[in-house]
Amino acid sequence: MYACRRYERSRAWFRSDRVFAMNGRWFFSTREGIELGPYMSHAEADQEAHLLSGALAPMCPGRQSRAVVCQFIYDTCNSGRPLSPQFASKKVG
């Protein structure tokens, strides 16, 4: 079930699984238009997506939420798990 972030308006969303596979590796996408990965399994990508989602829950959409995603990427890389993020050309949300 979808829940709005605290400062987000309620609206209809296109639903799809945010975790997906590409070339045998697993990734997840964010509402901010960023694809994060690669991960070794669907479960690992899903777990990381939930961690990031929890950090984003109280955020307003926009620059503040993108900053949280960037910090997540930085922290993950510093823990020895480099990610290869892909940023969408247009902001989502």
ZAKOL-389406 format. One record per residue (C-alpha): residue number from 1; residue in one letter; x, z, y. Coordinates in pm, whole numbers, plus 50000, padded with zeros to 5 digits. Layout:
# ZAKOL-389406
<atom><num>NUM</num><residuo>A</residuo><east>X</east><up>Z</up><north>Y</north></atom>
...
***
This chain:
# ZAKOL-389406
<atom><num>1</num><residuo>M</residuo><east>50000</east><up>50000</up><north>50000</north></atom>
<atom><num>2</num><residuo>Y</residuo><east>50126</east><up>49914</up><north>50347</north></atom>
<atom><num>3</num><residuo>A</residuo><east>50165</east><up>50184</up><north>50609</north></atom>
<atom><num>4</num><residuo>C</residuo><east>50238</east><up>50116</up><north>50976</north></atom>
<atom><num>5</num><residuo>R</residuo><east>50541</east><up>50259</up><north>51144</north></atom>
<atom><num>6</num><residuo>R</residuo><east>50450</east><up>50534</up><north>51384</north></atom>
<atom><num>7</num><residuo>Y</residuo><east>50451</east><up>50314</up><north>51698</north></atom>
<atom><num>8</num><residuo>E</residuo><east>50328</east><up>49994</up><north>51537</north></atom>
<atom><num>9</num><residuo>R</residuo><east>49984</east><up>49845</up><north>51586</north></atom>
<atom><num>10</num><residuo>S</residuo><east>49779</east><up>49803</up><north>51273</north></atom>
<atom><num>11</num><residuo>R</residuo><east>49751</east><up>49434</up><north>51177</north></atom>
<atom><num>12</num><residuo>A</residuo><east>49727</east><up>49203</up><north>50880</north></atom>
<atom><num>13</num><residuo>W</residuo><east>50061</east><up>49127</up><north>50717</north></atom>
<atom><num>14</num><residuo>F</residuo><east>50160</east><up>48850</up><north>50480</north></atom>
<atom><num>15</num><residuo>R</residuo><east>50252</east><up>49040</up><north>50164</north></atom>
<atom><num>16</num><residuo>S</residuo><east>50543</east><up>48944</up><north>49945</north></atom>
<atom><num>17</num><residuo>D</residuo><east>50803</east><up>49134</up><north>49751</north></atom>
<atom><num>18</num><residuo>R</residuo><east>51084</east><up>49219</up><north>49989</north></atom>
<atom><num>19</num><residuo>V</residuo><east>51332</east><up>49219</up><north>49699</north></atom>
<atom><num>20</num><residuo>F</residuo><east>51438</east><up>48876</up><north>49572</north></atom>
<atom><num>21</num><residuo>A</residuo><east>51708</east><up>48712</up><north>49361</north></atom>
<atom><num>22</num><residuo>M</residuo><east>51944</east><up>48438</up><north>49468</north></atom>
<atom><num>23</num><residuo>N</residuo><east>52224</east><up>48299</up><north>49251</north></atom>
<atom><num>24</num><residuo>G</residuo><east>52196</east><up>48592</up><north>49009</north></atom>
<atom><num>25</num><residuo>R</residuo><east>52235</east><up>48857</up><north>49280</north></atom>
<atom><num>26</num><residuo>W</residuo><east>51962</east><up>49072</up><north>49438</north></atom>
<atom><num>27</num><residuo>F</residuo><east>51875</east><up>49102</up><north>49807</north></atom>
<atom><num>28</num><residuo>F</residuo><east>51601</east><up>49252</up><north>50021</north></atom>
<atom><num>29</num><residuo>S</residuo><east>51459</east><up>49143</up><north>50354</north></atom>
<atom><num>30</num><residuo>T</residuo><east>51354</east><up>49354</up><north>50651</north></atom>
<atom><num>31</num><residuo>R</residuo><east>51081</east><up>49304</up><north>50910</north></atom>
<atom><num>32</num><residuo>E</residuo><east>51360</east><up>49258</up><north>51160</north></atom>
<atom><num>33</num><residuo>G</residuo><east>51449</east><up>48929</up><north>50994</north></atom>
<atom><num>34</num><residuo>I</residuo><east>51761</east><up>49051</up><north>50813</north></atom>
<atom><num>35</num><residuo>E</residuo><east>51839</east><up>48988</up><north>50447</north></atom>
<atom><num>36</num><residuo>L</residuo><east>52066</east><up>49250</up><north>50291</north></atom>
<atom><num>37</num><residuo>G</residuo><east>52267</east><up>49228</up><north>49972</north></atom>
<atom><num>38</num><residuo>P</residuo><east>52399</east><up>49138</up><north>49731</north></atom>
<atom><num>39</num><residuo>Y</residuo><east>52305</east><up>49412</up><north>49486</north></atom>
<atom><num>40</num><residuo>M</residuo><east>52365</east><up>49409</up><north>49111</north></atom>
<atom><num>41</num><residuo>S</residuo><east>52002</east><up>49475</up><north>49010</north></atom>
<atom><num>42</num><residuo>H</residuo><east>51645</east><up>49458</up><north>49135</north></atom>
<atom><num>43</num><residuo>A</residuo><east>51620</east><up>49838</up><north>49104</north></atom>
<atom><num>44</num><residuo>E</residuo><east>51929</east><up>49891</up><north>49320</north></atom>
<atom><num>45</num><residuo>A</residuo><east>51804</east><up>49653</up><north>49591</north></atom>
<atom><num>46</num><residuo>D</residuo><east>51460</east><up>49816</up><north>49582</north></atom>
<atom><num>47</num><residuo>Q</residuo><east>51610</east><up>50166</up><north>49613</north></atom>
<atom><num>48</num><residuo>E</residuo><east>51820</east><up>50062</up><north>49914</north></atom>
<atom><num>49</num><residuo>A</residuo><east>51515</east><up>49894</up><north>50072</north></atom>
<atom><num>50</num><residuo>H</residuo><east>51323</east><up>50221</up><north>50040</north></atom>
<atom><num>51</num><residuo>L</residuo><east>51611</east><up>50418</up><north>50195</north></atom>
<atom><num>52</num><residuo>L</residuo><east>51623</east><up>50186</up><north>50493</north></atom>
<atom><num>53</num><residuo>S</residuo><east>51244</east><up>50182</up><north>50519</north></atom>
<atom><num>54</num><residuo>G</residuo><east>51244</east><up>50562</up><north>50546</north></atom>
<atom><num>55</num><residuo>A</residuo><east>51497</east><up>50551</up><north>50828</north></atom>
<atom><num>56</num><residuo>L</residuo><east>51290</east><up>50289</up><north>51010</north></atom>
<atom><num>57</num><residuo>A</residuo><east>50952</east><up>50460</up><north>50970</north></atom>
<atom><num>58</num><residuo>P</residuo><east>50958</east><up>50652</up><north>51303</north></atom>
<atom><num>59</num><residuo>M</residuo><east>51115</east><up>50365</up><north>51500</north></atom>
<atom><num>60</num><residuo>C</residuo><east>50954</east><up>50136</up><north>51755</north></atom>
<atom><num>61</num><residuo>P</residuo><east>50993</east><up>49771</up><north>51659</north></atom>
<atom><num>62</num><residuo>G</residuo><east>51263</east><up>49574</up><north>51838</north></atom>
<atom><num>63</num><residuo>R</residuo><east>51616</east><up>49658</up><north>51943</north></atom>
<atom><num>64</num><residuo>Q</residuo><east>51599</east><up>50020</up><north>51831</north></atom>
<atom><num>65</num><residuo>S</residuo><east>51501</east><up>49923</up><north>51476</north></atom>
<atom><num>66</num><residuo>R</residuo><east>51768</east><up>49650</up><north>51462</north></atom>
<atom><num>67</num><residuo>A</residuo><east>52024</east><up>49912</up><north>51565</north></atom>
<atom><num>68</num><residuo>V</residuo><east>51915</east><up>50131</up><north>51272</north></atom>
<atom><num>69</num><residuo>V</residuo><east>51954</east><up>49833</up><north>51035</north></atom>
<atom><num>70</num><residuo>C</residuo><east>52302</east><up>49761</up><north>51175</north></atom>
<atom><num>71</num><residuo>Q</residuo><east>52400</east><up>50128</up><north>51128</north></atom>
<atom><num>72</num><residuo>F</residuo><east>52271</east><up>50109</up><north>50767</north></atom>
<atom><num>73</num><residuo>I</residuo><east>52494</east><up>49804</up><north>50708</north></atom>
<atom><num>74</num><residuo>Y</residuo><east>52792</east><up>49980</up><north>50867</north></atom>
<atom><num>75</num><residuo>D</residuo><east>52741</east><up>50299</up><north>50664</north></atom>
<atom><num>76</num><residuo>T</residuo><east>52700</east><up>50103</up><north>50340</north></atom>
<atom><num>77</num><residuo>C</residuo><east>53020</east><up>49907</up><north>50404</north></atom>
<atom><num>78</num><residuo>N</residuo><east>53210</east><up>50226</up><north>50487</north></atom>
<atom><num>79</num><residuo>S</residuo><east>53099</east><up>50377</up><north>50156</north></atom>
<atom><num>80</num><residuo>G</residuo><east>53280</east><up>50094</up><north>49976</north></atom>
<atom><num>81</num><residuo>R</residuo><east>52979</east><up>49870</up><north>49913</north></atom>
<atom><num>82</num><residuo>P</residuo><east>53017</east><up>49566</up><north>50139</north></atom>
<atom><num>83</num><residuo>L</residuo><east>52701</east><up>49374</up><north>50220</north></atom>
<atom><num>84</num><residuo>S</residuo><east>52662</east><up>49016</up><north>50337</north></atom>
<atom><num>85</num><residuo>P</residuo><east>52370</east><up>49037</up><north>50582</north></atom>
<atom><num>86</num><residuo>Q</residuo><east>52193</east><up>48723</up><north>50697</north></atom>
<atom><num>87</num><residuo>F</residuo><east>52023</east><up>48745</up><north>51036</north></atom>
<atom><num>88</num><residuo>A</residuo><east>51720</east><up>48528</up><north>51108</north></atom>
<atom><num>89</num><residuo>S</residuo><east>51743</east><up>48308</up><north>51414</north></atom>
<atom><num>90</num><residuo>K</residuo><east>51416</east><up>48449</up><north>51548</north></atom>
<atom><num>91</num><residuo>K</residuo><east>51316</east><up>48814</up><north>51563</north></atom>
<atom><num>92</num><residuo>V</residuo><east>51032</east><up>48908</up><north>51332</north></atom>
<atom><num>93</num><residuo>G</residuo><east>50773</east><up>49162</up><north>51441</north></atom>
***
